[in-house]
Amino acid sequence: MSRAPKRRSGWLALACVFPALTVAGAAWGGETARTRAVRLDQGFVIDLPEGWTLEDPAEATGDATGRMTVRLVCGTLPCKRTLEVCTLFLRRDPVDGDGDDTARLDGLYASPTSRYTRIRSALKSTSRDATLRGEFGKVRFGTRLWYAVETQAANRFKSGLFAATVIDGRYLGAICKTCETGEIRHEAARALLGSARRSE
């Protein structure tokens, strides 16, 4: 793992211990979302739940593979405690393969190695000694199928929801993190992901 993710992991640990100190700078800057449709790159559109903000698109980053990232932050009163965030991942190139979106999504995780790699990456991104909350597999958010898995973090770290789908042949991935420890979590994130669509 690179040094940058390690620094982020330490920050997330502190965030769950001192939420009131971190939320002011992270969640309340910029315009407040009012359950509105937001257009991303490559024609993707999502509905931001009320109280969520989209970081300045000009600050979106990429990597050597051409993947783009967009960070969404929750600024509701409950999120002063849960500090929920979602990061969306887009790729510049279409997903390889034949067939419809479901077939292409299946192709992403067709091999045991690809599924194992995704699970190990999710656990490593969560925390040391993280565990899985259920199996990695296809679930439905809204009307669309996603490959997803939830993780349970070690004490003081954020647990995660890791998901990916294909829409009109284009990849959309998501990592959502929260300090919430109850059985029901990631409700806003699931609604957000369930609203994803493309409009050219």
C-alpha positions, 0 to 999 in steps of 0.5 A: 500500500502507498503511503498516502492511504496509510495516512488516510487510515490514521486520519479516519481512526481519529475522525471516529474518536473526535467527530465534532472536531473534524466535521466542521472542516470536512462537511460544512464547506461549500453548497449544501445539497437539497436532494438534487441531481448532479452531473458527473463526468462521462454522462453519469448523474446521481441524486445527492441526498439532502445534506450531502455536498459534492467537492469541487469537480475541479479538485477531482483526481486521476491516476495512471490508469485514467481513473477519476475520483469524486468525493461526496461528504455528508453534512447532516446533523447525524453525520456530525457523529457518523462522518459519512463520506463516499468516493466515486471512481470513474474510468475513462475507457469503457468496460471490455466484454460482450453483452449487456451491463450485467454481463460486463459487470459479471466479467469484472469478477468472473475469476476467483482471483479477481473476487479475492483481490477485491475482498482483500483490498476492501479489508485492507482499506478499512483497517487492520483486523477488519472483517466482512459483514456478509458475502461479496456478491451482487446486490440491488441498489435502486433498479441496478445490480452492483457487486458489493461488500460491507466491512466491519472496522476495528475499534475507532476506524470507519467501516466501509461499503465497497461497490461497483456497477456498469452503466451503459458499458461504463464503470462506476465504483464506490467506497463509502465510509462511516463511523456508524456501528449499528446493524443498519448503516450506509442507508444514505449511501445506498440511496445515493448509489441507487440513483446512479444513471447516465444521460448523454 
